[in-house]
Amino acid sequence: MRQVRAQTGGLRDLCEDFVEQLGSRGVVECGQRARDIRLADSDRCLFPTFVHGPLMMLGASSCARTLRRMPEQRVSEYLRRLPLFSRLPDSELAELADRVRTKSFKRGEMIFRKDDPGTHLYMVLEGGVKIALPGEFGQEALVAIMRPGEFFGELALFDRSPRSASATALEETRAALLAGDDFLAYLESHPASFRVVLETLARTIRRLSDRVEDLIFLDVPSRVAKYLLDLVRSSGTDGNELTLTQDELAAFIGASRVSVNRVLGDLERREIISIRRRRIAIKDPDRLAKEVRF
């Protein structure tokens, strides 16, 4: 086991300690005091599964990023909003919050890649995350978009297999990370939360079944209209405005960008939707619903 000795002055702010990549275990020393850390290699950057104090991590890209430990009370407030933990007593929620770390991601930043080791559960606190299957030549099939209150990355924790898809931040995003072993131990002692996970997996299977049905029975204009309506209903956003690019829309419905661009242009000309940069606003949901023809 290697050690990193840090100057005391560099650790004055306990919000940001520094550690270089150490492998599976490391120690940060500050004077006579050592902090023990268990590290997990995930999405090509090291994350602590349990640590006394936040750390600044140095990823493989040699670009330092901050993994902050928020005050326990604030973490508890975030967790309380998640259906997975909403029924926990305050004492148990505080204990869980001590094991959770939060991380911020920039728009377009990769959270993890397909086939990476699955080490953590991710819970979206702010922003949005796209789950996608990458193609051999740079194309991708969009599987889902995760919004605040939703979690992802659980499949690899259950069967100890590599990640089945990639996850990328759609916008400025903050997520809570919980180590896989901590997550599984929590589910074993909280059957109600286990049921939330099962219900979430059931919805995912139903959604994927609907996708197969749409691909077989709907043409491209109908798939575009149906997906936009489904996304508005599930996102709960105000003003029916979606943060979505034409490439992402094309990837989700299984069509070319040219075909999707043509459909969106027609809908915009008829003032059913409006488009600006990365946003699509649904101006007339009723007319858009009539575009879905089975």
C-alpha positions in Angstrom: 0.0 0.0 0.0 1.4 3.4 -1.0 0.9 6.6 0.9 0.5 10.2 -0.1 1.8 12.8 2.3 0.0 16.1 2.0 1.0 19.5 3.4 -1.2 20.5 6.3 -1.8 23.8 4.6 -3.2 22.1 1.6 -5.8 20.4 3.8 -7.1 23.4 5.7 -10.3 23.3 3.8 -11.8 20.0 4.8 -14.1 20.2 1.8 -11.3 19.4 -0.5 -8.5 16.9 0.4 -6.3 15.6 -2.3 -5.4 12.0 -3.2 -3.7 10.5 -6.2 -4.7 7.2 -7.7 -3.6 4.4 -5.3 -5.2 1.3 -6.6 -7.7 -0.5 -4.4 -6.7 1.2 -1.0 -4.9 4.3 0.1 -4.2 6.6 3.1 -4.0 10.3 3.1 -1.9 11.6 6.0 -2.2 15.0 7.6 0.4 15.5 10.3 0.0 12.6 12.8 -3.6 11.8 11.7 -4.3 9.3 8.9 -7.6 8.9 7.1 -8.4 5.4 5.9 -10.0 5.2 2.5 -11.5 2.4 0.4 -11.4 3.3 -3.2 -13.3 1.9 -6.2 -12.2 2.3 -9.8 -15.3 3.5 -11.6 -15.8 5.3 -14.9 -12.0 5.7 -15.2 -11.8 7.8 -12.0 -11.4 6.7 -8.4 -14.3 7.1 -6.0 -14.2 6.5 -2.2 -16.9 4.1 -0.9 -16.3 5.3 2.6 -14.1 8.3 3.6 -13.8 10.8 6.4 -13.9 14.0 4.5 -14.3 14.9 0.8 -11.5 14.4 -1.6 -10.3 15.9 -4.8 -9.7 13.0 -7.2 -7.2 12.9 -10.0 -8.7 11.0 -12.9 -6.9 9.1 -15.7 -7.2 12.2 -17.9 -4.9 14.0 -15.3 -7.7 16.5 -14.9 -8.5 17.0 -11.2 -12.1 16.9 -10.2 -13.9 17.4 -6.9 -15.9 14.8 -5.2 -17.4 16.7 -2.4 -18.8 15.4 0.9 -21.8 17.5 1.5 -22.9 18.2 5.0 -24.8 15.2 6.3 -28.0 17.1 6.9 -28.0 18.3 3.3 -27.3 14.8 1.9 -30.2 13.5 4.0 -32.5 16.2 2.6 -31.6 15.1 -0.9 -32.1 11.4 -0.1 -35.4 12.1 1.5 -36.7 13.3 -1.9 -35.8 9.9 -3.6 -38.6 7.3 -3.6 -36.0 4.7 -2.7 -35.3 6.2 0.7 -38.3 8.4 1.4 -39.8 6.1 4.1 -36.6 5.8 6.1 -36.6 7.0 9.7 -34.3 10.0 10.3 -31.7 8.0 12.2 -31.3 5.4 9.4 -31.3 8.1 6.7 -28.5 9.9 8.5 -26.5 6.7 8.7 -27.0 6.1 5.0 -26.1 9.7 4.2 -22.7 9.2 5.8 -22.0 6.6 3.1 -23.2 8.6 0.2 -21.0 11.0 -1.9 -22.2 13.5 -4.4 -20.5 14.3 -7.7 -21.1 17.0 -10.3 -20.8 16.3 -14.0 -20.6 18.7 -16.9 -22.8 18.5 -19.9 -21.6 15.8 -22.2 -19.3 14.2 -19.5 -19.2 10.4 -19.5 -20.3 9.0 -16.1 -19.5 5.5 -17.0 -19.0 3.4 -20.1 -20.5 0.2 -21.3 -18.4 -2.8 -20.0 -16.9 -0.7 -17.2 -17.0 -2.5 -13.8 -20.2 -1.8 -11.9 -19.3 -0.5 -8.5 -21.8 2.2 -7.5 -25.5 3.0 -7.6 -26.1 6.5 -9.1 -29.1 8.7 -8.0 -29.9 11.9 -10.0 -30.2 14.9 -7.7 -30.1 17.7 -10.4 -29.9 17.7 -14.2 -30.3 14.7 -16.4 -28.5 11.6 -17.6 -28.9 9.6 -20.8 -28.4 5.8 -20.8 -27.3 4.6 -24.2 -25.9 1.6 -26.1 -22.8 2.7 -28.2 -22.4 1.5 -31.7 -19.2 0.3 -33.4 -19.0 3.5 -35.6 -19.9 6.2 -33.1 -23.7 5.9 -33.4 -25.8 5.0 -30.3 -29.2 3.7 -29.3 -30.7 5.8 -26.6 -32.2 3.6 -23.9 -33.5 6.1 -21.3 -33.2 9.5 -19.9 -32.9 9.7 -16.1 -34.2 12.8 -14.2 -34.0 14.0 -10.6 -35.4 11.3 -8.2 -34.4 8.4 -10.5 -31.6 6.0 -10.1 -29.5 4.0 -12.5 -26.6 1.5 -12.5 -28.3 -1.1 -10.3 -28.2 -4.0 -12.8 -24.4 -4.4 -12.6 -24.6 -4.5 -8.8 -27.1 -7.3 -8.8 -25.3 -9.8 -11.0 -21.7 -8.4 -10.6 -21.4 -8.0 -14.4 -19.9 -5.1 -16.3 -22.0 -2.1 -17.2 -24.6 -3.0 -19.9 -24.8 0.6 -21.2 -23.1 3.9 -21.1 -24.3 6.9 -19.0 -23.6 10.6 -20.0 -24.7 13.9 -18.4 -27.2 15.7 -20.7 -26.6 18.9 -18.8 -25.0 20.2 -15.7 -25.8 17.3 -13.4 -25.3 16.3 -9.8 -25.6 12.7 -8.7 -25.4 10.8 -5.4 -23.1 7.7 -5.4 -23.7 4.7 -3.1 -21.2 1.8 -3.2 -22.7 -1.4 -4.4 -22.1 -3.4 -1.2 -23.7 -0.7 0.8 -26.7 -0.6 -1.5 -27.3 -4.4 -1.5 -26.9 -4.4 2.3 -29.5 -1.7 2.6 -32.0 -3.5 0.4 -31.6 -6.7 2.4 -32.7 -4.9 5.5 -35.4 -2.7 3.9 -37.9 -4.8 1.9 -40.0 -1.7 1.1 -37.1 -0.2 -0.8 -36.5 -3.5 -2.5 -40.0 -3.3 -3.8 -39.3 0.2 -5.2 -36.4 -1.3 -7.1 -38.5 -4.1 -8.5 -41.2 -1.7 -9.6 -38.6 0.4 -11.3 -37.2 -2.6 -13.1 -40.7 -3.7 -14.1 -41.4 -0.2 -15.6 -38.1 -0.4 -17.5 -39.1 -3.8 -19.0 -42.5 -2.5 -20.0 -40.9 0.6 -21.5 -38.5 -1.5 -23.6 -41.4 -3.7 -24.7 -43.3 -0.6 -25.8 -40.2 0.5 -27.8 -40.1 -2.8 -29.7 -43.8 -2.4 -30.5 -43.3 1.1 -31.7 -40.4 0.1 -33.9 -42.5 -2.6 -35.5 -45.8 -0.9 -35.9 -45.2 2.9 -36.1 -43.6 5.0 -38.8 -41.0 7.6 -38.1 -43.4 10.6 -37.7 -45.6 8.6 -35.3 -42.6 7.5 -33.3 -41.3 11.1 -33.0 -44.7 12.4 -31.8 -45.2 9.5 -29.4 -41.8 9.8 -27.8 -42.0 13.6 -27.3 -45.4 13.1 -25.6 -44.1 10.3 -23.4 -41.0 12.3 -22.4 -43.1 15.3 -21.4 -45.4 13.2 -19.3 -42.6 11.4 -17.5 -40.3 14.4 -17.0 -42.9 16.6 -15.3 -41.3 19.7 -16.7 -43.1 23.1 -16.8 -44.1 24.5 -20.1 -43.7 21.2 -22.0 -40.1 22.0 -22.8 -37.6 19.2 -23.2 -33.8 19.3 -23.2 -33.1 17.1 -26.1 -31.0 17.2 -29.3 -32.2 15.9 -32.6 -29.4 13.3 -32.5 -30.6 12.0 -29.2 -34.2 11.9 -30.4 -33.1 9.9 -33.5 -31.0 7.5 -31.4 -34.0 6.8 -29.2 -36.6 6.1 -31.9 -34.2 4.2 -34.1 -34.3 6.5 -37.1 -31.7 8.6 -39.0 -31.1 12.2 -38.0 -32.2 13.3 -41.5 -35.6 11.6 -41.1 -36.1 13.1 -37.6 -35.0 16.6 -38.8 -37.6 16.4 -41.6 -40.4 15.4 -39.2 -39.4 18.1 -36.6 -39.3 20.7 -39.3 -42.8 19.9 -40.4 -44.1 20.0 -36.9 -42.5 23.3 -36.3 -43.9 24.8 -39.5 -47.4 23.8 -38.3 -46.6 25.4 -34.9 -47.1 22.1 -33.0 -43.6 22.4 -31.6 -40.8 25.0 -31.4 -37.1 24.2 -31.6 -34.1 26.2 -30.3 -30.7 24.8 -29.8 -30.9 21.8 -27.4 -34.6 22.4 -26.5 -37.9 21.2 -28.0 -41.1 22.8 -26.7 -44.4 21.2 -27.2 -46.8 24.0 -28.1 -49.9 22.0 -28.9 -49.9 18.5 -27.2 -53.4 17.6 -28.5 -52.4 18.1 -32.1 -49.1 16.3 -31.5 -51.1 13.3 -30.1 -53.0 13.1 -33.4 -49.7 12.6 -35.3 -49.4 9.1 -33.7 -51.1 6.8 -36.2 -51.2 3.1 -35.5 
